[in-house]
Amino acid sequence: MTDIDADRPPSLVLPGLLLGAGLGGFVDGIVLHQILQWHHMLSHTERYPTTTLAGLQANTVADGLFHAAAWVAVFAGVWLLAKRLRGRPHGLTGLVLAGWGLFNLVEGVVDHHVLQVHHVREVANPLPWDLAFLAFGALLVAGGWALYRRSVRRREPATARR
């Protein structure tokens, strides 16, 4: 490690993105799966329809596993954050927002389009809802990353920015 590296604060990218992805997963699961009941993890599959007790039970288990994975991401993000923060201000909010957006993009592409296990809203034409979910994710990534980069630039000495 050089003297320059010793002066550089530890990166918050991974903890911030993990927190954002985990919190984004919680928002998705709590709001879309439970409160609005627009879909469950497997609600678009023929094998696990929500119209049968067995299908609803399978979807509930899948939703629980999904929430457990979100919890692990939040836990890992907090643990890494605790190791890296030393009382300095950071663009953590921006990274959390970017992580949430990454969650939306990955979950939206994989679950809604590739695997087609569910859609944002199980309606006759779910595509507009799915695309809006992806657009919201892209906005979160762009806005969150911009916040993070602005905070990084503010911490750099004026000579380092040239």
N, C-alpha and C positions, 0 to 999 in steps of 0.2 A: 504494500500500500504506500503510495506516495503522500507527501505532505498535502498536495491538492486534494487527494481522495479523502484524507483525514478531515478536511474542512467541509466536505460535501455531506449534507444530511442524508441519512438513509432513505431509500426510495419508499414512497407510500403507494406506488402504483399497484402492486399485488394486493396489499390489505384493502385498499380503497375499492378495487374492482371486485374482490371477493365479498366485501360488505354490500356493495351495490347489487351484485348478482343475487345474493341471499335475500336481501330486503326486497328486491324486485320479485323474486320467487314468492315471498310471503304475500306481497300485494296481490299478485296474480292468483295464488291459491285461496287467500282469504276473501278477496273481493269477487273474483270471477267464478271460483269454484263453489264457495260457501254462501256468501251473502246474496249475490245476484243469481247464482246457480245457472249460469249460462253454459257451462261445460264442466266436465271432470276430465281426468287424465286420459281415460280410454273411451270417452262418451261417443266418439265418432266411429268406433270399431263395431263390426257386426257381432263379434264374439262376446262383447261386454256391453250390451245395450242398457241404458239406465231405466228402461221400462220394465225390467224384471228385477226381482229381489237379488238374485245371484249376480246380475250385471251391476246393480247399484253397489252391492257389497264389494265386488272386484274394483270398481271405480273408487270406492272409499279407501280401500287399502292402497291403491295406486296413488291417490291424493296424499295419504299419510306418508308414503315413501318419498313423494315429491317434497313435502314439507320437511321431512327429516333431512333431505339433501340440502334444502335451503338453510336449515339450522346449522348444518356442518359448515357451509360456506360462511355464514355470519360468525360462527365461533372461530373459524380459522382466521377470518379477517380481523376480528377483535384481538386475537392472540398475537398475530403478526404486528398489528398496530401498536399494541402495548409494548412490544419489544423495540419498535422503531421510533416511537414518539418520545421526545425528551423535553416536553414543555414548550415546543416551538409551534408557531402558527403554520398551518399547511393548507393546501387546496384539497383537503380530504373530502369536503362536500362535493366538489367537482368530480372526484374519482368515484365516489359513491353513486352519483347520478350516472356517470359513464358506465359503471358496472351494472346498474339497473338496466340501462339501455342495451348493453351487451346481452344481458339475460333475455330481454324481450326479442332481440334479433335472433339469437340462437334458438330459443324456445319456439319462437314464431316460425322460423324456417324449418326446423327439425320436426316439431310436433304438428304444426298446421299444414305444412306443404310436403315435406319428405315422407314422414311416417303416416301422416293424416290420421292420427289417433283422436284428435279433437280440433275444434275451431274455437276462436274467441267467443263466438256466439253461434249456437246450433240453430240456424234459421235456414230458409230455403236457399238463400244466396249468401254464404258466409264470407265470400272473398272480400267485400269492402271492409268488414270488421277485421279480418286478418291483415289486410294491407294497412289499415289505420293503426293497428297494434305495432306493425313493423315501422311505420313512419314515426310513431311516438317513440319507439326505441331508438331510431336514428337521431331524432331530436335530442333525446337524453344523452346519447353518446357525444354528439357534437357540442351541445351546450356544456355538459359536464367536463369534457376534455378541454374546452376553451377556458373554463374557470380554473382548472388545474394548471394549465400552461401559464395563465396570467399570474397565478400565485408563485409559480416557479420563477418567472421573469422578475417578479418583485423581490425575490430573495437573492437573485444574482447581483453581484457588484456591477456597477455601470460599465467597467472595463471588460467584463466577461461577456456582455451582451453585444459588443461591437464585432 
